[in-house]
Amino acid sequence: MRLLVLGGTEFVGRAVVEAALGRGWEVTVFHRGRHTAPAGARSLHGDRTSPDGLAALAEADGTWDAVVDTWSAAPRAVRDAARLLRDRVPRYVYVSSCSVYAYPRPAGYGEDATLVDGASADAGQTDYARDKRGGELAAAAEFGADRSLLVRCGLILGPYENVGRLPWWLNRIARGGPVLAPGPRELPLQYIDVRDLAEWTLGAVEQELSGPYNLISPQGHATMATLLESCVRATSGPAELRWTDPGTILDAGIEPWTQLPVWVPPDGDLHDALHAADVSRALATGLRCRPVGETVADTWRWLRDLGGVAPMRPDRTAKGLDPEVEAKVLGTTHPA
């Protein structure tokens, strides 16, 4: 199998490349050259935002069996790549997001849920939801519904994370002491390990799947407690999880999702949107999700190999809670 990955040097793209190489596939990575592609992959360099930025791809010899595109900015970049490749690749896989569904999203929403308005395949960069939907429209317009696969991911965790969610929790818990653990303990979480995302995507290519798929763990796979307790075990630090009522957290002005990554309060539209998707379609086509503890332990091992400092995408917001705010909410004094 010959695979082309647009991106392929960071987080999701890197996981897809490594999984494909692990299957013995021949992999070409088209990227800007800011990071090194995994060993064994062929590199083509170009910047999709620049004039003639696809020249190296246009001039490359041969064809591929599938292309995987992880782009998340201006949809017209997806349009241009798809237009260039439509006669050289039989299937276009676009890594999208559950953000393409209109908000609020009802609990249990599936792939037929209402989509955001205002997206266009020809648009420049707007906002994340419309950019991802525009990327979907671009892929489908150039390849057709039967030759395009739309992978609508939810929260993505695991090694190579460059968004700052799980790495923040691991580093915070590794420091030890009282840790503000946002409750309730049994709050359901949905996420996808980036390696499970990659394996399902490659399996979908082999099955010649098309259309949209919600790709995230099934409901019941994880809770706030299983995630944070796995962090305590992985780091082996002297942390004390202090489970705190959601009302107390919100009254303190702490922002869910950003200041306390992954967490949002229960019984609200935001929790339904982020942690209550229907993934039965993906499960029926081979999605398998590894245990929470494995995702956490492997991410901690990767993070330690980097000296504890994870890479961060410049276009993503900073994550984490100020120690002084945490100490105030817990009723303790943060040491100077």
C-alpha positions in Angstrom: 0.0 0.0 0.0 1.3 3.4 -1.0 0.2 6.3 1.4 0.6 10.0 1.1 0.3 12.0 4.3 -0.1 15.8 4.1 1.6 16.8 7.4 3.0 13.8 9.0 5.6 15.2 11.4 3.5 16.1 14.4 0.9 14.5 16.6 -1.9 13.0 14.4 0.0 13.0 11.2 3.1 11.5 12.8 1.0 8.7 14.4 -0.6 7.9 11.0 2.9 7.7 9.4 4.3 5.5 12.1 1.3 3.2 12.0 1.6 2.9 8.2 5.3 2.2 8.3 4.6 -0.4 11.0 2.2 -2.2 8.5 5.0 -2.2 5.9 3.4 0.5 3.8 5.4 2.8 1.5 4.8 6.3 2.9 5.4 9.8 1.5 5.2 12.8 3.8 4.5 16.3 2.4 5.5 18.9 4.9 7.2 22.2 5.4 10.4 20.8 6.7 10.2 22.4 10.2 10.2 18.9 11.8 11.8 15.6 10.8 9.5 13.0 9.4 9.7 9.5 10.9 12.5 7.3 9.7 11.5 5.2 6.7 9.2 7.8 5.2 10.0 9.7 2.0 9.8 13.5 2.4 8.5 16.2 0.0 8.8 19.8 1.1 6.3 22.6 0.5 4.2 25.2 2.3 0.5 25.0 1.4 0.0 28.6 2.3 2.5 29.9 -0.3 2.2 30.5 -4.0 3.4 27.3 -5.8 3.6 25.7 -2.3 2.4 22.4 -3.8 5.1 22.3 -6.5 7.0 19.4 -5.0 3.9 17.4 -4.8 2.9 18.2 -8.3 6.3 17.2 -9.7 6.6 14.0 -7.7 6.6 10.8 -9.7 3.9 8.1 -9.3 0.6 7.7 -7.6 -0.7 6.7 -4.2 -3.4 4.4 -2.9 -4.7 7.0 -0.4 -3.9 10.4 1.0 -4.4 11.5 4.6 -4.8 15.2 5.2 -4.7 16.7 8.7 -5.1 20.4 7.8 -7.0 22.6 10.1 -6.7 26.1 8.7 -8.0 27.7 5.5 -10.2 25.2 3.6 -8.9 26.3 0.3 -5.6 24.6 1.1 -7.5 21.3 1.2 -9.3 22.2 -2.0 -6.0 22.9 -3.8 -4.4 19.7 -2.6 -7.4 17.6 -3.4 -7.7 19.1 -6.9 -4.1 18.4 -7.6 -4.4 14.8 -6.4 -7.8 13.7 -7.6 -6.4 11.8 -10.7 -3.4 10.3 -8.8 -5.1 9.0 -5.7 -8.3 6.9 -5.4 -9.2 8.0 -1.8 -8.9 11.2 0.2 -9.0 10.9 3.9 -9.6 14.2 5.7 -9.0 14.2 9.5 -11.8 16.5 10.6 -13.5 17.1 14.0 -16.8 16.8 15.8 -16.6 20.6 16.0 -18.3 20.6 12.5 -21.6 19.8 14.2 -23.8 22.8 15.1 -23.9 23.8 18.8 -25.6 22.8 21.0 -25.2 19.1 20.1 -27.7 16.7 21.7 -26.3 13.9 23.8 -25.8 10.8 21.6 -25.4 12.8 18.4 -24.4 10.8 15.3 -23.0 11.6 11.9 -26.4 12.9 10.8 -26.5 15.7 13.3 -26.9 19.3 12.1 -23.7 20.8 10.8 -22.3 24.4 11.2 -23.5 27.0 8.8 -21.3 29.3 6.7 -18.5 26.9 5.7 -17.0 27.0 2.2 -14.4 24.9 0.4 -13.0 28.1 -1.1 -12.7 30.1 2.2 -9.6 31.5 3.9 -9.1 30.8 7.5 -12.1 31.7 9.7 -12.8 29.7 12.9 -11.9 26.1 13.7 -15.4 24.6 13.2 -16.1 26.3 9.9 -12.5 25.6 8.7 -12.9 21.9 9.4 -16.3 21.8 7.7 -14.9 23.7 4.8 -12.1 21.1 4.5 -14.7 18.4 4.4 -16.6 20.1 1.7 -13.3 20.6 -0.3 -12.4 16.9 -0.1 -15.9 15.8 -1.0 -16.2 18.3 -3.9 -13.0 17.1 -5.5 -13.2 13.4 -4.8 -16.9 12.8 -4.5 -18.7 11.3 -1.6 -17.7 7.8 -2.5 -14.0 8.5 -2.6 -13.7 10.8 0.4 -13.5 9.7 4.1 -14.2 12.3 6.8 -12.7 11.3 10.2 -14.6 13.4 12.7 -12.4 13.2 15.8 -13.2 14.3 19.3 -10.6 15.0 22.0 -7.3 13.5 21.0 -4.7 12.4 23.6 -1.5 10.4 23.6 2.2 10.6 22.7 3.2 13.6 20.5 0.4 15.7 21.9 1.1 19.3 20.9 -2.0 20.9 22.4 -1.1 20.8 26.1 -3.9 18.8 27.7 -2.7 15.5 29.0 0.9 16.8 29.3 -0.3 19.5 31.6 -2.1 17.1 33.9 0.9 14.7 34.0 3.4 17.5 34.9 1.0 19.0 37.4 0.5 15.6 39.2 4.2 14.8 39.0 4.9 18.0 41.1 2.9 16.4 43.9 1.0 18.0 46.7 -2.8 18.6 46.8 -4.2 18.6 43.3 -7.5 20.2 42.4 -9.3 17.3 40.8 -12.5 18.5 39.1 -15.5 16.4 39.9 -17.6 14.4 39.9 -15.2 11.5 40.0 -17.4 9.4 37.7 -17.9 12.1 35.1 -17.9 10.4 31.7 -15.1 11.3 29.3 -14.7 10.6 25.6 -11.3 10.9 23.8 -9.3 9.0 21.3 -5.7 7.8 21.7 -3.9 9.2 18.7 -2.5 5.7 17.9 -6.0 4.2 17.9 -7.1 7.0 15.6 -4.2 6.1 13.2 -4.9 2.4 13.2 -8.7 2.9 12.6 -7.9 5.3 9.8 -5.5 2.9 8.0 -8.0 0.1 8.5 -10.7 2.3 6.9 -8.4 2.9 3.9 -8.0 -0.9 3.5 -11.8 -1.3 3.7 -12.3 1.6 1.2 -14.7 3.3 3.6 -16.2 6.7 2.7 -18.4 9.3 4.3 -18.3 10.7 7.8 -17.4 8.8 11.0 -17.3 10.1 14.6 -14.0 8.8 15.9 -13.7 8.9 19.7 -13.9 6.3 22.5 -17.3 4.9 23.3 -19.2 6.3 26.3 -18.1 4.5 29.4 -14.5 4.0 28.3 -13.2 6.6 30.7 -14.1 8.9 33.6 -12.3 11.9 35.2 -11.2 9.5 38.0 -9.7 6.9 35.7 -7.8 9.5 33.8 -6.4 11.4 36.8 -5.7 8.3 38.9 -3.8 6.9 35.9 -1.7 10.0 35.9 -0.9 9.5 39.6 0.1 5.9 39.0 2.2 6.8 35.9 4.1 9.6 37.5 4.6 7.8 40.9 4.5 11.2 42.5 3.2 12.2 46.0 0.1 13.8 44.6 -3.1 13.9 46.5 -6.2 14.3 44.3 -8.7 16.5 46.0 -12.0 16.0 44.3 -13.9 19.3 44.1 -17.5 20.1 43.4 -18.1 21.6 39.9 -20.0 24.5 41.5 -17.0 25.5 43.6 -14.7 25.4 40.6 -17.1 27.6 38.5 -17.7 30.0 41.3 -13.9 30.6 41.5 -14.0 31.7 37.8 -12.0 28.8 36.6 -12.5 28.0 32.9 -13.4 24.5 32.0 -11.5 22.8 29.2 -8.7 25.3 29.1 -7.7 26.0 32.7 -8.6 22.4 33.7 -7.9 20.5 30.5 -10.3 17.8 29.4 -12.9 18.6 32.1 -16.2 20.4 31.6 -19.0 20.4 34.1 -21.7 17.7 33.9 -25.3 18.0 32.7 -24.7 20.8 30.3 -24.5 21.5 26.6 -20.7 21.6 26.6 -20.4 18.2 28.2 -22.9 16.7 25.7 -20.9 18.3 22.8 -17.5 17.0 24.0 -18.2 13.8 25.8 -21.5 12.3 24.5 -21.1 11.4 20.8 -22.4 8.2 19.2 -19.5 6.2 17.8 -21.4 3.1 16.9 -20.5 3.5 13.2 -16.8 3.6 13.9 -17.0 0.6 16.3 -18.8 -1.4 13.7 -15.9 -0.8 11.3 -13.1 -1.8 13.6 -12.5 1.0 16.1 -10.6 -0.4 19.2 -9.6 1.8 22.1 -6.7 0.9 24.4 -7.1 1.3 28.2 -6.8 4.7 29.7 -3.8 3.7 31.8 -1.9 2.7 28.7 -2.5 6.0 27.0 -1.4 7.9 30.1 1.7 5.8 30.8 2.9 6.0 27.3 2.4 9.8 27.1 4.3 10.2 30.4 7.2 8.0 29.0 7.3 10.2 25.9 7.1 13.4 27.9 10.0 12.3 30.2 12.1 11.6 27.1 11.6 15.2 26.1 12.6 16.5 29.6 9.0 17.2 30.6 8.4 20.0 28.1 5.9 19.0 25.4 5.8 20.8 22.0 3.0 23.3 21.6 1.3 24.4 18.5 1.5 28.2 18.2 -2.2 28.4 17.0 -3.6 26.7 20.2 -4.4 28.4 23.5 -2.3 27.8 26.6 -3.7 25.2 29.0 -3.5 24.8 32.7 -4.4 26.4 36.1 -2.3 29.0 37.8 -0.9 27.4 41.0 -2.1 30.4 43.1 -5.7 30.0 41.9 -5.5 26.3 42.6 -4.2 26.8 46.1 -6.8 29.4 46.9 -9.6 27.1 45.8 -8.2 24.2 47.8 -7.8 26.5 50.9 -4.1 26.0 51.0 -1.1 28.4 50.7 1.0 27.9 47.6 4.7 27.9 48.6 6.8 30.7 47.1 
